[in-house]
Amino acid sequence: MEKFVVSARKYRPVGFEEVVGQEHITTTLKNAIDNEQLAQALLFCGPRGVGKTTCARIVARLINEQSIDNPLLGNDSFNIYELDAASNNSVDDIRNLIDQVRYPPQQGKYKVYIIDEVHMLSNQAFNAFLKTLEEPPSYAIFILATTEKHKVIPTILSRCQIFDFNRIEVSDISGQLKMIAEKEGIEAEDEALNLIGQKADGAMRDALSLFDLIVTFSHGKKVTYAATIENLHILDYDYYFRMTEALMAQNTTETLLIFDEILKKGFDGHNFIIGLSSHFRDLMVSKDNATIQLLEVSDVVKAKYQTQSNAVPMSFLLTALNIANQCDIQYKGSKNQRLHVELALLKMAHLTTALQLADVSVLDDSSKKKF
């Protein structure tokens, strides 16, 4: 049986053109290499899984004019040294590194040192590293990577050219997943890939791990929306649409029954009220064509949001959002959390009447002032 390789390794980019969602970084690095203007100390900052170490390896290979077609081959060059600062964070570890820097490369032009999670170095190790980082030999390139830039001391930051990596957009993640699914012969629904992209929180590595999980869970190499929400334990959009319809119709019975159904499926009441707040926010931005692009959902779901947003007044959404927000804040302090959410839902269910009475009251007051 062929050994399984996770997608995060199998589809790790081997060139800048394959890196997703970091065009501002890859263009700058490519131009710097082409024009021979690459700094000797680079600091790659950004959240997990966005391509920091990947870009560092690509830079290391390009400046030494090496190329690989298979990312699984790794960096077998004597010119590339990778150090994990999380476990090698002492002064002695940095001194050993400095000793290695003194020797020129046996082949190629440069020796490249990739130091991952550099913020984990101790203050003593940082101080021992300062002089070498500021005035390295002409053949040495240092690429530091960190998820927590604020923990890197200012004297290190001032000696590096800093590159800030962005969280990857949901559309970019779902597009990359679609490409991988086609290569692997997997049938994937756009809504499912979009949901995986949202759950990944801007990290391509997390998205690929979730994608592998859903493929393993599903039958017959299919990634469906139903299988995705079941495996990732996500509440379906339809529940929020149904709940909003019941609230607008002032149907308290249906409102409580839908909430009971959600609880029976194993979902937490707190997560539900947070999700309902997000749903109201999405309905609000769907009211204007200029803001509908803020929705990170598929076109099919976007059309549903537009339809429902036309039927729900802005006054209802703003007031319901305020009630949901208060419920969210007070949830953990409540002794009866189910009742706490139900009371919030009942308040929302009577909002239409309350808002109508408020409008009538305002009209009565204005007519009295005339006379």
LINWO-V333118 format. One record per residue. RES is the residue in one small letter. PHI is phi in whole degrees, -180 to 180 (NA if undefined). OMEGA is omega as a letter, one per 20 degrees, with the letter a starting at -180 (NA if undefined). Layout:
# LINWO-V333118
res:RES phi:PHI omega:OMEGA
res:RES phi:PHI omega:OMEGA
This chain:
# LINWO-V333118
res:m phi:NA omega:r
res:e phi:-68 omega:a
res:k phi:-69 omega:a
res:f phi:-77 omega:r
res:v phi:-119 omega:a
res:v phi:-63 omega:a
res:s phi:-62 omega:a
res:a phi:-62 omega:r
res:r phi:-91 omega:a
res:k phi:-64 omega:a
res:y phi:-112 omega:r
res:r phi:-66 omega:a
res:p phi:-60 omega:r
res:v phi:-111 omega:r
res:g phi:-147 omega:a
res:f phi:-61 omega:a
res:e phi:-67 omega:a
res:e phi:-93 omega:a
res:v phi:-72 omega:a
res:v phi:-97 omega:r
res:g phi:74 omega:a
res:q phi:-130 omega:a
res:e phi:-60 omega:a
res:h phi:-65 omega:r
res:i phi:-82 omega:a
res:t phi:-65 omega:r
res:t phi:-65 omega:r
res:t phi:-63 omega:a
res:l phi:-66 omega:a
res:k phi:-63 omega:r
res:n phi:-65 omega:r
res:a phi:-63 omega:r
res:i phi:-70 omega:a
res:d phi:-63 omega:a
res:n phi:-93 omega:a
res:e phi:55 omega:r
res:q phi:-123 omega:a
res:l phi:-78 omega:r
res:a phi:-67 omega:a
res:q phi:-87 omega:r
res:a phi:-133 omega:a
res:l phi:-120 omega:r
res:l phi:-121 omega:r
res:f phi:-99 omega:a
res:c phi:-117 omega:r
res:g phi:153 omega:r
res:p phi:-67 omega:a
res:r phi:-66 omega:r
res:g phi:68 omega:a
res:v phi:-109 omega:r
res:g phi:112 omega:a
res:k phi:-66 omega:a
res:t phi:-66 omega:r
res:t phi:-60 omega:r
res:c phi:-65 omega:r
res:a phi:-63 omega:r
res:r phi:-68 omega:r
res:i phi:-65 omega:r
res:v phi:-58 omega:a
res:a phi:-59 omega:a
res:r phi:-74 omega:a
res:l phi:-66 omega:a
res:i phi:-71 omega:r
res:n phi:-100 omega:r
res:e phi:56 omega:r
res:q phi:-109 omega:r
res:s phi:-144 omega:r
res:i phi:-131 omega:r
res:d phi:-96 omega:a
res:n phi:-117 omega:a
res:p phi:-65 omega:a
res:l phi:-74 omega:r
res:l phi:-70 omega:r
res:g phi:71 omega:a
res:n phi:-104 omega:a
res:d phi:-96 omega:a
res:s phi:-81 omega:r
res:f phi:-73 omega:a
res:n phi:-87 omega:a
res:i phi:-114 omega:a
res:y phi:-120 omega:r
res:e phi:-112 omega:a
res:l phi:-125 omega:r
res:d phi:-94 omega:a
res:a phi:-71 omega:r
res:a phi:-67 omega:a
res:s phi:-111 omega:r
res:n phi:-124 omega:a
res:n phi:-112 omega:a
res:s phi:-93 omega:r
res:v phi:-62 omega:a
res:d phi:-62 omega:r
res:d phi:-63 omega:r
res:i phi:-70 omega:r
res:r phi:-63 omega:r
res:n phi:-61 omega:r
res:l phi:-65 omega:a
res:i phi:-63 omega:r
res:d phi:-63 omega:r
res:q phi:-67 omega:a
res:v phi:-63 omega:a
res:r phi:-63 omega:a
res:y phi:-94 omega:r
res:p phi:-69 omega:a
res:p phi:-67 omega:r
res:q phi:-78 omega:r
res:q phi:-145 omega:a
res:g phi:79 omega:a
res:k phi:-94 omega:a
res:y phi:-130 omega:r
res:k phi:-105 omega:a
res:v phi:-112 omega:r
res:y phi:-112 omega:r
res:i phi:-102 omega:a
res:i phi:-110 omega:a
res:d phi:-88 omega:a
res:e phi:50 omega:a
res:v phi:-64 omega:r
res:h phi:-66 omega:a
res:m phi:-81 omega:r
res:l phi:-63 omega:r
res:s phi:-73 omega:r
res:n phi:-59 omega:r
res:q phi:-66 omega:r
res:a phi:-67 omega:r
res:f phi:-58 omega:a
res:n phi:-65 omega:r
res:a phi:-69 omega:a
res:f phi:-88 omega:a
res:l phi:-57 omega:a
res:k phi:-63 omega:r
res:t phi:-65 omega:a
res:l phi:-69 omega:a
res:e phi:-76 omega:a
res:e phi:-129 omega:r
res:p phi:-76 omega:r
res:p phi:-61 omega:a
res:s phi:-62 omega:a
res:y phi:-95 omega:a
res:a phi:-105 omega:r
res:i phi:-124 omega:r
res:f phi:-109 omega:r
res:i phi:-120 omega:a
res:l phi:-100 omega:r
res:a phi:-126 omega:a
res:t phi:-151 omega:r
res:t phi:-96 omega:a
res:e phi:-132 omega:a
res:k phi:-60 omega:a
res:h phi:-66 omega:r
res:k phi:-90 omega:r
res:v phi:-84 omega:a
res:i phi:-66 omega:a
res:p phi:-57 omega:a
res:t phi:-66 omega:r
res:i phi:-76 omega:a
res:l phi:-58 omega:a
res:s phi:-69 omega:a
res:r phi:-97 omega:a
res:c phi:-117 omega:r
res:q phi:-89 omega:a
res:i phi:-97 omega:r
res:f phi:-122 omega:r
res:d phi:-98 omega:r
res:f phi:-84 omega:r
res:n phi:-92 omega:r
res:r phi:-65 omega:a
res:i phi:-82 omega:a
res:e phi:-65 omega:r
res:v phi:-59 omega:a
res:s phi:-64 omega:r
res:d phi:-68 omega:r
res:i phi:-65 omega:a
res:s phi:-65 omega:r
res:g phi:-65 omega:r
res:q phi:-67 omega:r
res:l phi:-64 omega:r
res:k phi:-64 omega:r
res:m phi:-63 omega:r
res:i phi:-66 omega:r
res:a phi:-60 omega:r
res:e phi:-65 omega:r
res:k phi:-65 omega:a
res:e phi:-88 omega:a
res:g phi:70 omega:a
res:i phi:-107 omega:r
res:e phi:-81 omega:a
res:a phi:-129 omega:r
res:e phi:-80 omega:a
res:d phi:-59 omega:a
res:e phi:-64 omega:r
res:a phi:-67 omega:r
res:l phi:-66 omega:r
res:n phi:-65 omega:r
res:l phi:-67 omega:r
res:i phi:-62 omega:r
res:g phi:-62 omega:r
res:q phi:-68 omega:a
res:k phi:-68 omega:a
res:a phi:-73 omega:r
res:d phi:57 omega:r
res:g phi:82 omega:a
res:a phi:-109 omega:a
res:m phi:-65 omega:a
res:r phi:-62 omega:r
res:d phi:-64 omega:r
res:a phi:-62 omega:r
res:l phi:-67 omega:r
res:s phi:-65 omega:r
res:l phi:-65 omega:r
res:f phi:-60 omega:r
res:d phi:-60 omega:a
res:l phi:-63 omega:a
res:i phi:-68 omega:r
res:v phi:-62 omega:r
res:t phi:-66 omega:a
res:f phi:-71 omega:a
res:s phi:-78 omega:r
res:h phi:-103 omega:r
res:g phi:69 omega:r
res:k phi:53 omega:r
res:k phi:-130 omega:r
res:v phi:-116 omega:a
res:t phi:-105 omega:r
res:y phi:-63 omega:a
res:a phi:-62 omega:r
res:a phi:-66 omega:a
res:t phi:-68 omega:a
res:i phi:-68 omega:r
res:e phi:-71 omega:a
res:n phi:-73 omega:a
res:l phi:-87 omega:r
res:h phi:55 omega:r
res:i phi:-112 omega:r
res:l phi:-74 omega:a
res:d phi:-64 omega:r
res:y phi:-55 omega:a
res:d phi:-58 omega:r
res:y phi:-62 omega:a
res:y phi:-71 omega:r
res:f phi:-65 omega:r
res:r phi:-63 omega:a
res:m phi:-63 omega:r
res:t phi:-64 omega:r
res:e phi:-62 omega:r
res:a phi:-65 omega:r
res:l phi:-66 omega:r
res:m phi:-68 omega:r
res:a phi:-82 omega:a
res:q phi:58 omega:a
res:n phi:-92 omega:a
res:t phi:-67 omega:r
res:t phi:-62 omega:a
res:e phi:-63 omega:r
res:t phi:-59 omega:a
res:l phi:-68 omega:a
res:l phi:-68 omega:r
res:i phi:-64 omega:r
res:f phi:-64 omega:r
res:d phi:-63 omega:r
res:e phi:-61 omega:r
res:i phi:-64 omega:r
res:l phi:-65 omega:r
res:k phi:-66 omega:r
res:k phi:-80 omega:r
res:g phi:94 omega:a
res:f phi:-87 omega:a
res:d phi:-82 omega:a
res:g phi:-63 omega:a
res:h phi:-67 omega:r
res:n phi:-62 omega:r
res:f phi:-65 omega:a
res:i phi:-69 omega:r
res:i phi:-67 omega:r
res:g phi:-65 omega:r
res:l phi:-67 omega:r
res:s phi:-61 omega:r
res:s phi:-63 omega:r
res:h phi:-64 omega:r
res:f phi:-63 omega:r
res:r phi:-62 omega:a
res:d phi:-66 omega:r
res:l phi:-65 omega:a
res:m phi:-65 omega:a
res:v phi:-74 omega:r
res:s phi:-77 omega:a
res:k phi:-74 omega:a
res:d phi:-126 omega:r
res:n phi:-63 omega:a
res:a phi:-73 omega:a
res:t phi:-103 omega:a
res:i phi:-64 omega:r
res:q phi:-67 omega:r
res:l phi:-72 omega:r
res:l phi:-75 omega:r
res:e phi:-102 omega:a
res:v phi:-134 omega:r
res:s phi:-72 omega:a
res:d phi:-63 omega:a
res:v phi:-65 omega:a
res:v phi:-69 omega:r
res:k phi:-62 omega:r
res:a phi:-65 omega:r
res:k phi:-64 omega:r
res:y phi:-62 omega:r
res:q phi:-62 omega:a
res:t phi:-63 omega:a
res:q phi:-71 omega:a
res:s phi:-64 omega:r
res:n phi:-68 omega:a
res:a phi:-93 omega:a
res:v phi:-112 omega:a
res:p phi:-68 omega:r
res:m phi:-63 omega:r
res:s phi:-61 omega:r
res:f phi:-65 omega:a
res:l phi:-62 omega:a
res:l phi:-66 omega:a
res:t phi:-70 omega:r
res:a phi:-64 omega:r
res:l phi:-62 omega:r
res:n phi:-65 omega:r
res:i phi:-64 omega:r
res:a phi:-64 omega:r
res:n phi:-65 omega:r
res:q phi:-64 omega:r
res:c phi:-63 omega:r
res:d phi:-62 omega:a
res:i phi:-64 omega:a
res:q phi:-92 omega:a
res:y phi:-60 omega:a
res:k phi:-66 omega:r
res:g phi:-86 omega:a
res:s phi:-79 omega:r
res:k phi:-78 omega:r
res:n phi:-118 omega:a
res:q phi:-70 omega:r
res:r phi:-64 omega:r
res:l phi:-63 omega:r
res:h phi:-60 omega:r
res:v phi:-71 omega:a
res:e phi:-62 omega:r
res:l phi:-63 omega:r
res:a phi:-63 omega:r
res:l phi:-66 omega:r
res:l phi:-66 omega:r
res:k phi:-62 omega:r
res:m phi:-65 omega:a
res:a phi:-65 omega:a
res:h phi:-104 omega:a
res:l phi:-66 omega:a
res:t phi:-59 omega:r
res:t phi:-66 omega:a
res:a phi:-62 omega:a
res:l phi:-69 omega:r
res:q phi:-66 omega:r
res:l phi:-65 omega:r
res:a phi:-65 omega:r
res:d phi:-65 omega:r
res:v phi:-63 omega:a
res:s phi:-63 omega:r
res:v phi:-64 omega:r
res:l phi:-65 omega:r
res:d phi:-64 omega:a
res:d phi:-63 omega:a
res:s phi:-69 omega:a
res:s phi:-72 omega:r
res:k phi:-66 omega:a
res:k phi:-65 omega:r
res:k phi:-66 omega:a
res:f phi:-98 omega:NA
